[in-house]
Structures are given as structure tokens and as C-alpha cells.
Amino acid sequence: MGDRREKNATQEQRFAPRRARRLPALLEIEGAAGPLSCFIVDISTTGAKVQLAPGWQSAASCLFGRNMRVSLYERVENVRYDCVIVRMSAGQVALKFSAPPLLPAIAGPRASQRQSA
């Protein structure tokens, strides 16, 4: 029990508290063929942790590197975050936001990802 209390105390002292979520998202890597499907596990004002969809974990380990720039597109609120990868482990990627979020009016999929009508 002591370990659990210590962990909770540490989380409460964060500069930007994390909020647990399970939001569908896309992780876009510049130069990749397309976005990777993922879920936002937790998010704060400074970053997020995402869980890659099954089947993408091994591919992601080849594509991702620490300090690599990526975009996180949260599909419920249609918000895009420019990010830097800070940590990767077992299908999870920790991201630090590198710019303010792009709001719904301008956030949609990047032009290279849009389907022509």
C-alpha cells in the first residue's frame, strides 16, 4: 500500500496533472505512408501518453526515435498537437507538446492524408 500512496503523491505534484482518458487518435510521422491508429491513455497541458493499436507496435519501433517530431490528432474533439517523442516502451509512446494545439477549424487530417472527392 505504501508504494501506491507514494505514486499518487508523486502524480499530484506534477506541474501539469494528467487526466486519464481513452480517446481514439492518430499519430502522424512526417514521411510515413500514413498515420498510425492509437488511443490517448492520459493527457495534460504539456504532453500525452498514447497506446498504439494492436499490430502497429513492432512497426512503430522501427519508425520512431527519441526526440522525433510527430503530430497527434485527437479524433473526438478534432484537435491536433505537434509533439516530440520523449519515451517509448511496450507499445506506448510518451509525447511532449511542442506547440499550442490546433483547434477543430484547422486541425483536420493533413493535406497529404485527405482523400480526394
N, CA, C and O atoms as a GROMACS GRO file, in nm:
protein
  468
    1MET      N    1   0.081  -0.120   0.000
    1MET     CA    2   0.000   0.000   0.000
    1MET      C    3   0.085   0.126   0.000
    1MET      O    4   0.048   0.225  -0.063
    2GLY      N    5   0.200   0.123   0.070
    2GLY     CA    6   0.286   0.240   0.078
    2GLY      C    7   0.331   0.287  -0.058
    2GLY      O    8   0.336   0.407  -0.084
    3ASP      N    9   0.365   0.192  -0.147
    3ASP     CA   10   0.409   0.228  -0.282
    3ASP      C   11   0.299   0.301  -0.358
    3ASP      O   12   0.325   0.395  -0.432
    4ARG      N   13   0.176   0.255  -0.340
    4ARG     CA   14   0.063   0.316  -0.411
    4ARG      C   15   0.042   0.461  -0.366
    4ARG      O   16   0.018   0.549  -0.448
    5ARG      N   17   0.052   0.486  -0.236
    5ARG     CA   18   0.037   0.622  -0.184
    5ARG      C   19   0.147   0.712  -0.235
    5ARG      O   20   0.123   0.827  -0.270
    6GLU      N   21   0.270   0.659  -0.239
    6GLU     CA   22   0.382   0.738  -0.289
    6GLU      C   23   0.362   0.774  -0.435
    6GLU      O   24   0.389   0.886  -0.477
    7LYS      N   25   0.312   0.678  -0.513
    7LYS     CA   26   0.288   0.704  -0.655
    7LYS      C   27   0.180   0.811  -0.672
    7LYS      O   28   0.197   0.902  -0.753
    8ASN      N   29   0.070   0.801  -0.596
    8ASN     CA   30  -0.036   0.901  -0.605
    8ASN      C   31   0.014   1.038  -0.563
    8ASN      O   32  -0.022   1.138  -0.624
    9ALA      N   33   0.097   1.045  -0.459
    9ALA     CA   34   0.152   1.173  -0.415
    9ALA      C   35   0.240   1.234  -0.523
    9ALA      O   36   0.238   1.355  -0.544
   10THR      N   37   0.319   1.151  -0.592
   10THR     CA   38   0.404   1.199  -0.700
   10THR      C   39   0.320   1.255  -0.814
   10THR      O   40   0.351   1.362  -0.866
   11GLN      N   41   0.214   1.186  -0.853
   11GLN     CA   42   0.129   1.232  -0.962
   11GLN      C   43   0.062   1.364  -0.928
   11GLN      O   44   0.046   1.450  -1.015
   12GLU      N   45   0.023   1.383  -0.802
   12GLU     CA   46  -0.043   1.505  -0.762
   12GLU      C   47   0.052   1.625  -0.764
   12GLU      O   48   0.006   1.739  -0.770
   13GLN      N   49   0.183   1.601  -0.759
   13GLN     CA   50   0.280   1.709  -0.755
   13GLN      C   51   0.329   1.749  -0.894
   13GLN      O   52   0.415   1.836  -0.906
   14ARG      N   53   0.278   1.688  -0.997
   14ARG     CA   54   0.320   1.723  -1.133
   14ARG      C   55   0.287   1.868  -1.163
   14ARG      O   56   0.190   1.923  -1.112
   15PHE      N   57   0.370   1.929  -1.247
   15PHE     CA   58   0.345   2.065  -1.291
   15PHE      C   59   0.211   2.074  -1.365
   15PHE      O   60   0.132   2.165  -1.343
   16ALA      N   61   0.188   1.977  -1.453
   16ALA     CA   62   0.063   1.970  -1.528
   16ALA      C   63  -0.001   1.835  -1.501
   16ALA      O   64   0.039   1.736  -1.562
   17PRO      N   65  -0.099   1.828  -1.412
   17PRO     CA   66  -0.161   1.698  -1.379
   17PRO      C   67  -0.218   1.628  -1.501
   17PRO      O   68  -0.275   1.691  -1.591
   18ARG      N   69  -0.201   1.497  -1.502
   18ARG     CA   70  -0.252   1.416  -1.614
   18ARG      C   71  -0.396   1.376  -1.588
   18ARG      O   72  -0.436   1.354  -1.473
   19ARG      N   73  -0.472   1.367  -1.695
   19ARG     CA   74  -0.610   1.319  -1.686
   19ARG      C   75  -0.618   1.188  -1.764
   19ARG      O   76  -0.583   1.183  -1.882
   20ALA      N   77  -0.664   1.083  -1.698
   20ALA     CA   78  -0.678   0.953  -1.764
   20ALA      C   79  -0.790   0.963  -1.868
   20ALA      O   80  -0.896   1.018  -1.840
   21ARG      N   81  -0.765   0.909  -1.985
   21ARG     CA   82  -0.861   0.911  -2.096
   21ARG      C   83  -0.848   0.782  -2.175
   21ARG      O   84  -0.755   0.704  -2.154
   22ARG      N   85  -0.940   0.762  -2.264
   22ARG     CA   86  -0.928   0.656  -2.366
   22ARG      C   87  -0.989   0.715  -2.492
   22ARG      O   88  -1.101   0.682  -2.531
   23LEU      N   89  -0.912   0.803  -2.555
   23LEU     CA   90  -0.959   0.876  -2.673
   23LEU      C   91  -0.895   0.821  -2.800
   23LEU      O   92  -0.773   0.804  -2.804
   24PRO      N   93  -0.973   0.794  -2.903
   24PRO     CA   94  -0.914   0.749  -3.030
   24PRO      C   95  -0.834   0.863  -3.092
   24PRO      O   96  -0.874   0.979  -3.089
   25ALA      N   97  -0.720   0.826  -3.149
   25ALA     CA   98  -0.632   0.927  -3.207
   25ALA      C   99  -0.552   0.867  -3.323
   25ALA      O  100  -0.553   0.746  -3.345
   26LEU      N  101  -0.485   0.954  -3.394
   26LEU     CA  102  -0.392   0.914  -3.500
   26LEU      C  103  -0.257   0.977  -3.470
   26LEU      O  104  -0.250   1.092  -3.428
   27LEU      N  105  -0.152   0.901  -3.490
   27LEU     CA  106  -0.016   0.951  -3.472
   27LEU      C  107   0.047   0.959  -3.610
   27LEU      O  108   0.064   0.857  -3.677
   28GLU      N  109   0.081   1.080  -3.652
   28GLU     CA  110   0.136   1.101  -3.786
   28GLU      C  111   0.285   1.128  -3.778
   28GLU      O  112   0.332   1.209  -3.698
   29ILE      N  113   0.358   1.057  -3.863
   29ILE     CA  114   0.503   1.070  -3.870
   29ILE      C  115   0.536   1.129  -4.005
   29ILE      O  116   0.494   1.076  -4.108
   30GLU      N  117   0.611   1.237  -4.006
   30GLU     CA  118   0.647   1.300  -4.132
   30GLU      C  119   0.724   1.202  -4.220
   30GLU      O  120   0.820   1.139  -4.174
   31GLY      N  121   0.682   1.189  -4.344
   31GLY     CA  122   0.748   1.099  -4.438
   31GLY      C  123   0.693   0.957  -4.439
   31GLY      O  124   0.730   0.879  -4.526
   32ALA      N  125   0.607   0.923  -4.344
   32ALA     CA  126   0.548   0.788  -4.340
   32ALA      C  127   0.430   0.781  -4.436
   32ALA      O  128   0.373   0.884  -4.473
   33ALA      N  129   0.396   0.662  -4.476
   33ALA     CA  130   0.288   0.642  -4.573
   33ALA      C  131   0.152   0.687  -4.521
   33ALA      O  132   0.067   0.730  -4.598
   34GLY      N  133   0.130   0.676  -4.392
   34GLY     CA  134   0.001   0.714  -4.336
   34GLY      C  135   0.008   0.718  -4.185
   34GLY      O  136   0.109   0.679  -4.127
   35PRO      N  137  -0.098   0.763  -4.120
   35PRO     CA  138  -0.098   0.772  -3.974
   35PRO      C  139  -0.115   0.636  -3.908
   35PRO      O  140  -0.169   0.542  -3.968
   36LEU      N  141  -0.069   0.626  -3.783
   36LEU     CA  142  -0.086   0.504  -3.703
   36LEU      C  143  -0.203   0.526  -3.608
   36LEU      O  144  -0.215   0.631  -3.546
   37SER      N  145  -0.289   0.428  -3.597
   37SER     CA  146  -0.402   0.434  -3.507
   37SER      C  147  -0.354   0.412  -3.364
   37SER      O  148  -0.270   0.325  -3.338
   38CYS      N  149  -0.408   0.491  -3.271
   38CYS     CA  150  -0.370   0.478  -3.131
   38CYS      C  151  -0.481   0.531  -3.041
   38CYS      O  152  -0.582   0.582  -3.090
   39PHE      N  153  -0.462   0.517  -2.911
   39PHE     CA  154  -0.553   0.574  -2.811
   39PHE      C  155  -0.472   0.661  -2.717
   39PHE      O  156  -0.361   0.624  -2.677
   40ILE      N  157  -0.526   0.776  -2.682
   40ILE     CA  158  -0.464   0.860  -2.580
   40ILE      C  159  -0.499   0.798  -2.445
   40ILE      O  160  -0.617   0.787  -2.410
   41VAL      N  161  -0.397   0.757  -2.370
   41VAL     CA  162  -0.415   0.693  -2.240
   41VAL      C  163  -0.429   0.800  -2.132
   41VAL      O  164  -0.518   0.791  -2.047
   42ASP      N  165  -0.342   0.899  -2.134
   42ASP     CA  166  -0.356   1.013  -2.045
   42ASP      C  167  -0.300   1.136  -2.115
   42ASP      O  168  -0.219   1.127  -2.207
   43ILE      N  169  -0.346   1.252  -2.068
   43ILE     CA  170  -0.310   1.378  -2.133
   43ILE      C  171  -0.304   1.488  -2.029
   43ILE      O  172  -0.379   1.488  -1.932
   44SER      N  173  -0.215   1.584  -2.051
   44SER     CA  174  -0.205   1.702  -1.966
   44SER      C  175  -0.187   1.822  -2.059
   44SER      O  176  -0.196   1.808  -2.181
   45THR      N  177  -0.162   1.937  -2.002
   45THR     CA  178  -0.140   2.055  -2.087
   45THR      C  179  -0.002   2.053  -2.152
   45THR      O  180   0.022   2.129  -2.246
   46THR      N  181   0.088   1.966  -2.105
   46THR     CA  182   0.223   1.964  -2.160
   46THR      C  183   0.256   1.840  -2.242
   46THR      O  184   0.360   1.836  -2.309
   47GLY      N  185   0.170   1.737  -2.239
   47GLY     CA  186   0.201   1.617  -2.314
   47GLY      C  187   0.096   1.510  -2.300
   47GLY      O  188  -0.009   1.530  -2.238
   48ALA      N  189   0.125   1.394  -2.359
   48ALA     CA  190   0.029   1.283  -2.357
   48ALA      C  191   0.105   1.151  -2.365
   48ALA      O  192   0.220   1.144  -2.409
   49LYS      N  193   0.036   1.045  -2.321
   49LYS     CA  194   0.086   0.909  -2.340
   49LYS      C  195  -0.015   0.838  -2.427
   49LYS      O  196  -0.135   0.842  -2.400
   50VAL      N  197   0.033   0.772  -2.533
   50VAL     CA  198  -0.056   0.702  -2.624
   50VAL      C  199  -0.021   0.554  -2.627
   50VAL      O  200   0.094   0.515  -2.610
   51GLN      N  201  -0.124   0.473  -2.650
   51GLN     CA  202  -0.110   0.329  -2.667
   51GLN      C  203  -0.136   0.300  -2.813
   51GLN      O  204  -0.243   0.331  -2.864
   52LEU      N  205  -0.040   0.240  -2.880
   52LEU     CA  206  -0.057   0.207  -3.022
   52LEU      C  207  -0.157   0.094  -3.038
   52LEU      O  208  -0.165   0.004  -2.954
   53ALA      N  209  -0.232   0.098  -3.146
   53ALA     CA  210  -0.329  -0.007  -3.176
   53ALA      C  211  -0.255  -0.139  -3.199
   53ALA      O  212  -0.142  -0.139  -3.246
   54PRO      N  213  -0.320  -0.252  -3.165
   54PRO     CA  214  -0.257  -0.383  -3.187
   54PRO      C  215  -0.212  -0.397  -3.332
   54PRO      O  216  -0.283  -0.357  -3.425
   55GLY      N  217  -0.096  -0.454  -3.350
   55GLY     CA  218  -0.041  -0.474  -3.483
   55GLY      C  219   0.054  -0.365  -3.528
   55GLY      O  220   0.130  -0.385  -3.622
   56TRP      N  221   0.051  -0.251  -3.463
   56TRP     CA  222   0.138  -0.138  -3.501
   56TRP      C  223   0.260  -0.126  -3.411
   56TRP      O  224   0.351  -0.048  -3.441
   57GLN      N  225   0.265  -0.201  -3.301
   57GLN     CA  226   0.375  -0.183  -3.207
   57GLN      C  227   0.511  -0.215  -3.267
   57GLN      O  228   0.606  -0.138  -3.247
   58SER      N  229   0.523  -0.325  -3.340
   58SER     CA  230   0.653  -0.360  -3.396
   58SER      C  231   0.691  -0.266  -3.510
   58SER      O  232   0.808  -0.231  -3.526
   59ALA      N  233   0.594  -0.224  -3.590
   59ALA     CA  234   0.622  -0.129  -3.697
   59ALA      C  235   0.666   0.005  -3.639
   59ALA      O  236   0.758   0.068  -3.692
   60ALA      N  237   0.603   0.046  -3.532
   60ALA     CA  238   0.636   0.174  -3.470
   60ALA      C  239   0.778   0.174  -3.415
   60ALA      O  240   0.847   0.276  -3.420
   61SER      N  241   0.823   0.061  -3.362
   61SER     CA  242   0.958   0.058  -3.306
   61SER      C  243   1.063   0.082  -3.414
   61SER      O  244   1.172   0.131  -3.385
   62CYS      N  245   1.031   0.050  -3.538
   62CYS     CA  246   1.122   0.077  -3.650
   62CYS      C  247   1.112   0.223  -3.696
   62CYS      O  248   1.210   0.281  -3.741
   63LEU      N  249   0.993   0.281  -3.685
   63LEU     CA  250   0.969   0.416  -3.735
   63LEU      C  251   1.007   0.526  -3.637
   63LEU      O  252   1.052   0.633  -3.678
   64PHE      N  253   0.988   0.500  -3.507
   64PHE     CA  254   1.004   0.604  -3.407
   64PHE      C  255   1.144   0.611  -3.352
   64PHE      O  256   1.216   0.511  -3.348
   65GLY      N  257   1.182   0.728  -3.310
   65GLY     CA  258   1.306   0.750  -3.238
   65GLY      C  259   1.284   0.861  -3.136
   65GLY      O  260   1.197   0.946  -3.154
   66ARG      N  261   1.362   0.859  -3.033
   66ARG     CA  262   1.352   0.962  -2.930
   66ARG      C  263   1.381   1.098  -2.992
   66ARG      O  264   1.467   1.110  -3.079
   67ASN      N  265   1.312   1.199  -2.948
   67ASN     CA  266   1.322   1.338  -2.996
   67ASN      C  267   1.270   1.356  -3.138
   67ASN      O  268   1.289   1.463  -3.197
   68MET      N  269   1.204   1.256  -3.194
   68MET     CA  270   1.144   1.266  -3.326
   68MET      C  271   1.017   1.350  -3.318
   68MET      O  272   0.940   1.338  -3.222
   69ARG      N  273   0.994   1.432  -3.418
   69ARG     CA  274   0.874   1.515  -3.422
   69ARG      C  275   0.760   1.438  -3.489
   69ARG      O  276   0.778   1.376  -3.594
   70VAL      N  277   0.644   1.442  -3.425
   70VAL     CA  278   0.524   1.375  -3.476
   70VAL      C  279   0.404   1.466  -3.451
   70VAL      O  280   0.414   1.565  -3.379
   71SER      N  281   0.291   1.431  -3.510
   71SER     CA  282   0.165   1.501  -3.482
   71SER      C  283   0.066   1.401  -3.424
   71SER      O  284   0.055   1.288  -3.471
   72LEU      N  285  -0.005   1.445  -3.323
   72LEU     CA  286  -0.110   1.365  -3.260
   72LEU      C  287  -0.242   1.431  -3.294
   72LEU      O  288  -0.264   1.548  -3.262
   73TYR      N  289  -0.330   1.356  -3.358
   73TYR     CA  290  -0.461   1.408  -3.398
   73TYR      C  291  -0.568   1.337  -3.315
   73TYR      O  292  -0.596   1.219  -3.338
   74GLU      N  293  -0.626   1.408  -3.220
   74GLU     CA  294  -0.729   1.353  -3.132
   74GLU      C  295  -0.862   1.361  -3.207
   74GLU      O  296  -0.906   1.470  -3.243
   75ARG      N  297  -0.925   1.245  -3.230
   75ARG     CA  298  -1.038   1.237  -3.323
   75ARG      C  299  -1.173   1.272  -3.264
   75ARG      O  300  -1.267   1.295  -3.341
   76VAL      N  301  -1.189   1.278  -3.132
   76VAL     CA  302  -1.318   1.314  -3.074
   76VAL      C  303  -1.340   1.465  -3.082
   76VAL      O  304  -1.444   1.510  -3.130
   77GLU      N  305  -1.243   1.542  -3.035
   77GLU     CA  306  -1.254   1.688  -3.036
   77GLU      C  307  -1.190   1.750  -3.161
   77GLU      O  308  -1.196   1.871  -3.179
   78ASN      N  309  -1.130   1.667  -3.246
   78ASN     CA  310  -1.064   1.713  -3.369
   78ASN      C  311  -0.956   1.817  -3.341
   78ASN      O  312  -0.952   1.923  -3.402
   79VAL      N  313  -0.867   1.783  -3.247
   79VAL     CA  314  -0.759   1.873  -3.210
   79VAL      C  315  -0.626   1.808  -3.250
   79VAL      O  316  -0.607   1.688  -3.231
   80ARG      N  317  -0.536   1.888  -3.307
   80ARG     CA  318  -0.403   1.840  -3.348
   80ARG      C  319  -0.297   1.899  -3.256
   80ARG      O  320  -0.299   2.018  -3.225
   81TYR      N  321  -0.204   1.813  -3.214
   81TYR     CA  322  -0.092   1.856  -3.130
   81TYR      C  323   0.039   1.823  -3.203
   81TYR      O  324   0.058   1.709  -3.246
   82ASP      N  325   0.127   1.920  -3.217
   82ASP     CA  326   0.263   1.892  -3.264
   82ASP      C  327   0.342   1.848  -3.142
   82ASP      O  328   0.336   1.912  -3.036
   83CYS      N  329   0.417   1.738  -3.156
   83CYS     CA  330   0.481   1.675  -3.040
   83CYS      C  331   0.623   1.632  -3.071
   83CYS      O  332   0.668   1.630  -3.186
   84VAL      N  333   0.692   1.598  -2.963
   84VAL     CA  334   0.824   1.535  -2.969
   84VAL      C  335   0.814   1.408  -2.885
   84VAL      O  336   0.758   1.409  -2.776
   85ILE      N  337   0.868   1.298  -2.937
   85ILE     CA  338   0.869   1.172  -2.862
   85ILE      C  339   0.976   1.181  -2.752
   85ILE      O  340   1.092   1.212  -2.779
   86VAL      N  341   0.934   1.154  -2.629
   86VAL     CA  342   1.029   1.156  -2.518
   86VAL      C  343   1.061   1.017  -2.464
   86VAL      O  344   1.166   0.996  -2.403
   87ARG      N  345   0.970   0.921  -2.485
   87ARG     CA  346   0.994   0.786  -2.434
   87ARG      C  347   0.904   0.687  -2.508
   87ARG      O  348   0.793   0.721  -2.549
   88MET      N  349   0.954   0.564  -2.525
   88MET     CA  350   0.877   0.457  -2.589
   88MET      C  351   0.898   0.329  -2.510
   88MET      O  352   1.010   0.299  -2.467
   89SER      N  353   0.789   0.252  -2.492
   89SER     CA  354   0.802   0.121  -2.428
   89SER      C  355   0.675   0.040  -2.449
   89SER      O  356   0.564   0.092  -2.434
   90ALA      N  357   0.691  -0.085  -2.483
   90ALA     CA  358   0.582  -0.182  -2.493
   90ALA      C  359   0.455  -0.128  -2.557
   90ALA      O  360   0.346  -0.142  -2.500
   91GLY      N  361   0.467  -0.068  -2.674
   91GLY     CA  362   0.350  -0.018  -2.746
   91GLY      C  363   0.298   0.116  -2.698
   91GLY      O  364   0.198   0.165  -2.750
   92GLN      N  365   0.365   0.176  -2.600
   92GLN     CA  366   0.325   0.308  -2.553
   92GLN      C  367   0.430   0.410  -2.592
   92GLN      O  368   0.550   0.382  -2.594
   93VAL      N  369   0.383   0.530  -2.624
   93VAL     CA  370   0.471   0.640  -2.663
   93VAL      C  371   0.436   0.760  -2.576
   93VAL      O  372   0.320   0.801  -2.569
   94ALA      N  373   0.537   0.817  -2.511
   94ALA     CA  374   0.518   0.938  -2.431
   94ALA      C  375   0.556   1.058  -2.518
   94ALA      O  376   0.663   1.061  -2.579
   95LEU      N  377   0.467   1.156  -2.522
   95LEU     CA  378   0.485   1.272  -2.609
   95LEU      C  379   0.487   1.401  -2.529
   95LEU      O  380   0.414   1.415  -2.430
   96LYS      N  381   0.570   1.494  -2.571
   96LYS     CA  382   0.572   1.629  -2.514
   96LYS      C  383   0.522   1.723  -2.622
   96LYS      O  384   0.571   1.720  -2.735
   97PHE      N  385   0.424   1.806  -2.589
   97PHE     CA  386   0.370   1.900  -2.686
   97PHE      C  387   0.474   2.008  -2.714
   97PHE      O  388   0.533   2.064  -2.621
   98SER      N  389   0.496   2.037  -2.842
   98SER     CA  390   0.597   2.136  -2.880
   98SER      C  391   0.536   2.268  -2.925
   98SER      O  392   0.608   2.363  -2.954
   99ALA      N  393   0.404   2.274  -2.931
   99ALA     CA  394   0.335   2.396  -2.973
   99ALA      C  395   0.193   2.391  -2.918
   99ALA      O  396   0.145   2.284  -2.881
  100PRO      N  397   0.125   2.505  -2.912
  100PRO     CA  398  -0.016   2.503  -2.870
  100PRO      C  399  -0.099   2.417  -2.965
  100PRO      O  400  -0.064   2.405  -3.082
  101PRO      N  401  -0.207   2.356  -2.916
  101PRO     CA  402  -0.289   2.271  -3.003
  101PRO      C  403  -0.356   2.351  -3.114
  101PRO      O  404  -0.387   2.469  -3.098
  102LEU      N  405  -0.379   2.284  -3.226
  102LEU     CA  406  -0.454   2.344  -3.336
  102LEU      C  407  -0.600   2.305  -3.317
  102LEU      O  408  -0.632   2.187  -3.302
  103LEU      N  409  -0.686   2.404  -3.317
  103LEU     CA  410  -0.828   2.383  -3.286
  103LEU      C  411  -0.903   2.320  -3.403
  103LEU      O  412  -0.851   2.316  -3.515
  104PRO      N  413  -1.026   2.272  -3.380
  104PRO     CA  414  -1.102   2.196  -3.480
  104PRO      C  415  -1.113   2.262  -3.618
  104PRO      O  416  -1.108   2.192  -3.719
  105ALA      N  417  -1.128   2.391  -3.625
  105ALA     CA  418  -1.149   2.456  -3.754
  105ALA      C  419  -1.031   2.436  -3.849
  105ALA      O  420  -1.048   2.438  -3.971
  106ILE      N  421  -0.911   2.415  -3.793
  106ILE     CA  422  -0.794   2.400  -3.879
  106ILE      C  423  -0.719   2.270  -3.856
  106ILE      O  424  -0.612   2.250  -3.914
  107ALA      N  425  -0.771   2.183  -3.773
  107ALA     CA  426  -0.694   2.066  -3.730
  107ALA      C  427  -0.702   1.946  -3.822
  107ALA      O  428  -0.607   1.869  -3.825
  108GLY      N  429  -0.808   1.925  -3.897
  108GLY     CA  430  -0.830   1.803  -3.973
  108GLY      C  431  -0.707   1.732  -4.025
  108GLY      O  432  -0.596   1.783  -4.008
  109PRO      N  433  -0.723   1.619  -4.088
  109PRO     CA  434  -0.608   1.546  -4.142
  109PRO      C  435  -0.525   1.634  -4.233
  109PRO      O  436  -0.578   1.721  -4.303
  110ARG      N  437  -0.397   1.612  -4.231
  110ARG     CA  438  -0.306   1.690  -4.316
  110ARG      C  439  -0.345   1.672  -4.463
  110ARG      O  440  -0.404   1.570  -4.500
  111ALA      N  441  -0.313   1.769  -4.545
  111ALA     CA  442  -0.348   1.766  -4.686
  111ALA      C  443  -0.301   1.636  -4.752
  111ALA      O  444  -0.370   1.582  -4.838
  112SER      N  445  -0.184   1.586  -4.713
  112SER     CA  446  -0.133   1.463  -4.772
  112SER      C  447  -0.216   1.341  -4.735
  112SER      O  448  -0.207   1.238  -4.802
  113GLN      N  449  -0.296   1.351  -4.627
  113GLN     CA  450  -0.376   1.239  -4.581
  113GLN      C  451  -0.520   1.244  -4.628
  113GLN      O  452  -0.592   1.145  -4.616
  114ARG      N  453  -0.565   1.358  -4.683
  114ARG     CA  454  -0.704   1.374  -4.724
  114ARG      C  455  -0.734   1.294  -4.850
  114ARG      O  456  -0.649   1.282  -4.939
  115GLN      N  457  -0.853   1.241  -4.856
  115GLN     CA  458  -0.898   1.168  -4.974
  115GLN      C  459  -0.959   1.269  -5.070
  115GLN      O  460  -1.032   1.358  -5.028
  116SER      N  461  -0.932   1.256  -5.197
  116SER     CA  462  -0.995   1.348  -5.293
  116SER      C  463  -1.137   1.302  -5.319
  116SER      O  464  -1.166   1.183  -5.326
  117ALA      N  465  -1.225   1.399  -5.333
  117ALA     CA  466  -1.368   1.368  -5.351
  117ALA      C  467  -1.402   1.333  -5.492
  117ALA      O  468  -1.518   1.304  -5.523
   0.00000   0.00000   0.00000
